Amino acid sequence: MDPQERTRVEQYLKSKFKTPNLTIRARPQKKDSAEVYLGEEFAGVLSRDDEDGELCWHFTMTVLEGDLDE
């Protein structure tokens, strides 16, 4: 994912989730995905999908049971 693309998706997610603390960071070994952070906390992975001729992004977030007790 190039920097321009990350910026566009980041702006969308900041607006959608109403948080200025969200950032999307490049993954050193992967070109088709990036990491999503809320502040300094890892929130999930953003994957790029352009297989069916239509470009889209998938945001995957894992919630651990222990996180629910915080």
N, C-alpha and C positions, 0 to 999 in steps of 0.2 A: 504494500500500500504506500503510495507516494505521499509526501508531506501535504500537498494541496488537498488530496482526498481525505486524509486524516483530519485536517482542519475543517473541512466542510461537514463531515459526519460529527465531529466534536461539537461544532456550533449547534447542529440539530439536536444532539443528545442533551446538551446544556439547557437548551430551550425546552425540550420535551420534559426533562426531569426537574426543571427549575432549580438548577444548582450550578453556580459558577466554578465550583471546586472539581468538576469532572475534567479529566485530561485523557487523551489517547496518545499512547507512546509506542514507538516502533519496537518491534521484536528483532533483535540482532540476527537471528538465524532464519527468520521467516519473512517472506515477502508478501504473502497473501493474508496476513492477519496482524493484529496489533493488540496491545493490552490497554484495558480501560481502568483508570484509577479514580477514586473519590478521595481527594486530598492525597495522602501518601499510602492509602490502603488500596490494595489490588481488589478490583471489583469483578473483572471478567475478561473475556477475550472477544474481540471484534474480528469476524472473518469476512473476507470479500468473496462474493459469488457472482461469476459472470458466465456460467456454463450454458444457460439456456437462451443466450442472446439478450438477456435483461440483467443489468447490473443491480445488485443489492448487497446488503451487509447484514450479517447475523450477529447479534450480541448474546453471548452465553454467559450466564452468571450462576455460580454454584452457591447454594446456601447450606452451610453445615448446621447440624442440629445444635451444636454448641453455640453458634452465633445467635440463635433465637433466645438464649438465656441472658444475653448481655443487656 
